[in-house]
């Protein structure tokens, strides 16, 4: 039982492989299939007179059927698309021609099969012409939506007939007209300049432009204010970034004390049986603490320049708490717990993070929350 199943599996894989390697097979008509079957018979049995006799009529019937199909496509199809459909239909006849020419017996039966290669090139050229004409028409409307439709048609023209006219230049022009330009304004760092926080430049504005351009939103390009001015471009969307909170705390210091006590066995009585003798020992622990608590809230508004309608308006907060604790003690060390010793042995650093280190951390965390929101939920 295993061999037949394996054999059937092999046949299925072979069949699917052949089918996937022949993309126009789905276009085969009854007439096409008969021609290919007759060619296959002649390949297997070149002396098959019956197949040789039937092949010319079957081939002519396939040609006539294809003319009928292509005439319907030409009358009912969309501009450009119809000729690309016809080119795919002609590929069936191209396969038919190639198989006949590759078979001595089939060539003897049909000595001069029609080669549609020139016809395929002509209909692709005609498709490119219609796509190009549609693109130029859409370009004439001078709106971003129509520019995108123009781009789509120019792209089809370039694929149908590479190098057609100036289609590459028109693609670039349509892409430029179809692009939504988004201005990312300089950041308001809580009423201070970016240099107040120790930054060498407004890295957040520049990073946002880089990150969003790398995100590859369809037909969207992000610019800094300087880039738009230098190119004399007008934005379609505007991004305002404003830190409504940006507080970097000072280091505070306090201390607290608490008592520890523990009963320690110091000996035993001389009774029989002996009983343990306990002594209570005491210690005082002093805990010193340095701490600071900083926070920030980034407000982002993305809106349409003409309508003033919001695409995104939200706030993205972050908080950074820093502290150091260490301890000393007086009294009997035996009264101390493991937690006490952890504080006593704690190696601490007197140096708190600098103001610009904290500000950069807060700003980066708020920004990452914003970018995550834009990448997940926003469209332009």
C-alpha positions in Angstrom: 0.0 0.0 0.0 2.9 2.4 0.6 4.3 2.3 -2.9 1.1 3.4 -4.6 0.6 6.3 -2.1 4.2 7.5 -2.6 3.8 7.2 -6.4 0.5 9.3 -6.3 2.2 11.9 -4.1 5.1 12.1 -6.6 2.6 12.6 -9.5 0.8 15.3 -7.5 4.0 17.2 -6.8 5.1 16.9 -10.4 1.7 18.1 -11.6 1.7 21.1 -9.3 5.3 21.9 -10.3 4.4 21.9 -13.9 1.3 24.0 -13.3 3.1 26.6 -11.3 5.8 26.9 -14.0 3.2 27.6 -16.7 1.3 30.8 -15.6 -0.8 30.9 -18.8 -2.1 27.4 -18.4 -5.2 28.7 -16.7 -6.1 30.4 -20.0 -6.2 27.2 -22.0 -9.4 26.6 -23.9 -10.8 23.3 -25.0 -9.2 24.0 -28.4 -5.8 24.7 -26.9 -5.8 21.6 -24.8 -6.6 19.4 -27.8 -3.6 20.9 -29.7 -1.2 20.3 -26.8 -2.6 16.7 -26.4 -2.0 16.0 -30.1 1.5 17.4 -29.9 2.2 15.2 -26.9 0.9 12.1 -28.8 3.2 12.9 -31.7 6.2 13.3 -29.4 5.5 9.9 -27.9 4.6 8.2 -31.2 5.9 10.2 -34.2 4.2 7.8 -36.6 0.7 8.5 -35.2 -1.1 9.3 -38.5 -4.4 10.0 -36.8 -2.8 12.7 -34.5 -0.9 14.2 -37.5 -4.1 14.4 -39.5 -6.1 16.1 -36.7 -3.4 18.6 -35.6 -3.7 21.2 -38.5 -7.5 21.6 -38.0 -7.1 21.6 -34.2 -4.4 24.3 -34.5 -6.6 26.4 -36.8 -9.5 26.1 -34.4 -7.3 27.3 -31.5 -6.2 30.3 -33.6 -9.8 31.2 -34.4 -10.9 30.8 -30.8 -8.1 33.0 -29.6 -9.1 35.7 -32.1 -12.6 35.6 -30.7 -11.4 35.9 -27.1 -9.0 38.8 -27.9 -11.7 40.7 -29.8 -14.0 40.5 -26.7 -11.2 41.6 -24.4 -10.4 44.6 -26.7 -14.0 45.7 -26.8 -14.8 45.3 -23.1 -11.5 45.7 -21.3 -10.1 48.8 -19.6 -7.6 50.9 -21.4 -4.1 49.5 -21.1 -5.3 46.5 -19.1 -7.1 45.1 -22.1 -3.9 44.9 -24.2 -1.9 43.3 -21.3 -4.7 40.7 -21.1 -4.4 40.1 -24.8 -0.6 39.7 -24.5 -1.2 36.9 -21.9 -3.7 35.3 -24.3 -1.2 35.4 -27.1 1.4 33.7 -24.8 -0.8 30.6 -25.1 -0.2 30.7 -28.9 3.5 31.4 -28.3 3.7 28.2 -26.3 1.8 26.4 -29.0 4.2 27.7 -31.6 7.3 26.8 -29.6 6.1 23.2 -28.9 5.2 22.6 -32.6 8.6 23.9 -33.8 10.3 21.7 -31.1 8.6 18.6 -32.4 9.7 17.1 -35.8 6.4 15.2 -36.2 4.2 18.2 -35.2 6.3 20.5 -37.5 5.6 18.1 -40.4 1.9 18.3 -39.8 1.9 22.1 -39.3 5.0 23.3 -41.1 4.4 27.1 -40.7 2.8 27.9 -37.3 2.2 31.5 -36.5 4.8 33.1 -34.3 3.0 35.7 -32.1 6.2 37.3 -30.6 5.9 40.4 -32.7 2.2 40.7 -32.0 2.9 40.4 -28.2 5.4 43.2 -28.5 2.9 45.4 -30.4 0.1 44.9 -27.9 2.4 45.6 -25.0 3.4 48.8 -26.7 -0.3 49.6 -27.2 -0.9 49.0 -23.5 2.0 51.3 -22.6 0.5 54.0 -24.9 -2.9 53.8 -23.2 -1.4 53.7 -19.7 0.8 56.7 -20.6 -2.2 58.7 -22.0 -4.2 58.0 -18.9 -1.3 59.1 -16.7 -0.9 62.3 -18.6 -4.7 63.0 -18.3 -4.6 62.5 -14.5 -1.5 64.7 -14.3 -3.5 67.5 -15.8 -5.8 67.7 -12.8 -3.0 68.9 -10.5 -4.1 67.3 -7.3 -2.3 64.8 -5.1 -5.0 62.1 -5.5 -4.9 62.3 -9.3 -1.1 62.4 -9.2 -1.2 59.1 -7.5 -3.5 57.7 -10.2 -1.1 59.1 -12.8 1.8 57.4 -11.0 0.0 54.0 -11.0 -0.6 54.3 -14.8 3.0 55.4 -15.5 4.2 52.5 -13.5 2.1 50.1 -15.5 3.4 51.6 -18.7 7.0 51.1 -17.6 6.3 47.5 -16.8 4.4 46.9 -20.0 7.1 48.4 -22.3 10.3 49.3 -20.4 11.9 52.6 -21.7 8.6 53.8 -23.2 8.9 57.5 -24.1 9.8 59.6 -21.0 7.9 57.4 -18.6 10.7 57.2 -16.1 10.8 61.0 -15.8 7.0 61.1 -15.6 7.1 58.5 -12.8 9.4 60.7 -10.8 7.3 63.8 -11.4 4.0 62.0 -10.5 5.7 60.6 -7.4 6.7 64.1 -6.3 3.2 65.5 -6.9 1.6 62.5 -5.1 3.7 62.8 -2.1 2.3 64.1 1.2 4.8 66.4 2.7 4.9 66.4 6.5 6.7 69.1 8.4 8.2 68.1 11.8 8.6 71.4 13.6 11.4 72.1 16.1 10.6 70.8 19.6 9.5 73.0 22.4 11.6 71.8 25.3 9.4 73.1 28.1 10.0 76.8 27.2 13.8 76.2 27.1 16.0 75.7 24.1 17.5 72.3 23.4 20.9 73.6 24.4 19.6 74.3 27.9 19.5 70.6 28.5 23.0 70.1 27.2 22.1 68.9 23.7 24.4 69.8 20.8 21.4 70.1 18.4 17.7 69.3 18.2 18.3 65.6 17.8 14.7 64.7 18.5 13.4 66.6 15.5 16.0 65.1 13.3 15.5 61.6 14.7 11.8 61.7 14.2 12.3 62.7 10.5 14.7 59.8 10.0 12.6 57.3 11.8 9.4 58.1 10.0 11.0 58.3 6.6 12.5 54.8 7.3 9.0 53.6 8.2 8.0 54.0 4.5 4.5 55.3 4.8 3.0 55.2 1.3 3.5 58.5 -0.6 4.6 60.4 2.6 7.8 62.2 3.1 8.9 63.9 6.4 11.0 67.1 6.5 12.5 69.4 9.0 11.6 73.1 8.7 15.0 73.9 7.3 14.6 71.2 4.6 11.3 72.5 3.5 12.5 76.1 3.3 15.6 75.2 1.3 13.4 73.3 -1.2 10.7 76.0 -1.2 8.0 73.4 -0.5 4.7 73.8 1.3 3.8 71.1 3.8 0.5 69.2 3.7 0.7 67.9 7.3 2.4 69.5 10.3 3.8 67.8 13.4 4.1 69.9 16.6 6.1 68.5 19.5 5.8 70.2 22.9 7.1 69.1 26.3 4.3 70.4 28.5 6.3 68.9 31.4 10.1 68.5 31.7 11.2 68.5 35.3 14.7 67.4 36.4 14.8 67.2 40.1 17.6 68.2 42.5 19.2 65.6 44.7 17.5 65.4 48.1 18.9 63.7 51.2 17.3 62.4 54.3 18.0 59.8 57.0 16.1 57.6 59.4 16.9 55.4 62.4 15.4 52.3 63.8 16.2 49.9 66.6 17.0 46.2 66.4 16.9 43.7 69.2 17.4 40.0 69.3 17.6 37.3 72.0 20.9 35.6 71.9 21.7 32.4 73.8 24.7 33.0 76.1 24.9 29.7 78.0 23.0 27.0 79.8 21.9 26.2 83.4 23.5 23.5 85.4 20.2 21.8 85.9 19.4 18.3 84.6 18.4 18.7 81.9 20.2 22.0 81.2 18.1 25.0 80.1 19.3 27.7 77.7 20.1 31.2 79.1 19.3 34.1 76.8 20.5 37.7 76.7 18.8 40.5 74.7 21.2 42.5 72.5 20.4 45.9 70.9 21.6 47.9 67.9 20.6 51.2 66.3 20.6 51.4 62.5 20.9 54.8 60.7 19.8 54.7 57.0 21.0 57.6 54.8 19.2 58.2 51.5 19.8 60.4 48.4 17.0 60.6 45.9 15.4 62.5 43.1 12.3 62.1 41.0 12.1 63.6 37.5 9.3 63.5 34.9 8.3 64.6 31.5 5.3 64.7 29.3 5.6 65.0 25.5 2.5 66.4 23.7 2.2 65.7 20.0 -0.2 67.1 17.5 -0.3 66.0 13.9 -2.7 67.9 11.8 -3.7 68.9 8.3 -2.5 72.3 7.3 -5.5 73.3 5.2 -8.4 71.9 7.3 -6.6 72.1 10.7 -8.1 68.8 11.5 -6.1 66.5 13.9 -4.6 63.3 12.7 -3.1 62.6 16.2 -3.3 64.6 19.4 -2.1 62.9 22.6 0.4 63.1 25.5 3.1 60.6 26.2 4.5 60.7 29.8 7.5 59.2 31.5 9.0 59.3 35.0 12.5 58.6 36.3 13.2 57.9 40.0 16.7 57.6 41.3 17.9 56.8 44.8 20.8 55.5 46.8 20.7 54.1 50.3 23.4 53.1 52.8 23.5 52.5 56.5 25.7 52.6 59.7 25.0 51.1 63.0 25.9 51.4 66.7 25.4 48.7 69.4 25.7 45.0 69.2 26.1 43.6 65.6 24.5 40.4 66.6 21.1 42.2 66.6 21.3 43.0 62.9 19.4 41.3 60.1 20.5 40.3 56.6 18.6 43.3 55.3 20.5 45.6 57.6 23.8 44.2 56.5 22.8 44.7 52.8 22.4 48.4 53.5 25.6 48.6 55.6 27.7 46.9 53.0 26.1 48.8 50.1 28.7 50.4 47.9 27.2 53.6 46.8 28.2 56.3 44.3 27.9 59.9 45.4 27.4 61.0 41.9 23.8 61.4 40.7 22.9 61.4 37.0 23.5 64.8 35.4 20.7 67.0 34.3 21.3 66.4 30.6 21.5 62.6 31.2 18.1 62.6 32.9 16.6 64.9 30.4 17.8 62.8 27.5 16.5 59.6 29.1 13.1 61.2 29.7 12.9 62.7 26.3 13.9 59.5 24.6 11.4 57.4 26.5 8.5 59.8 25.7 9.6 59.8 22.1 9.7 56.0 21.8 6.1 55.9 23.2 5.1 58.4 20.5 6.8 56.6 17.7 5.3 53.3 18.7 1.8 54.9 18.7 2.4 56.4 15.2 3.8 53.1 13.8 0.9 51.1 15.2 -2.2 53.3 14.8 -1.5 56.4 12.7 -1.7 57.0 9.0 -1.1 60.2 7.0 
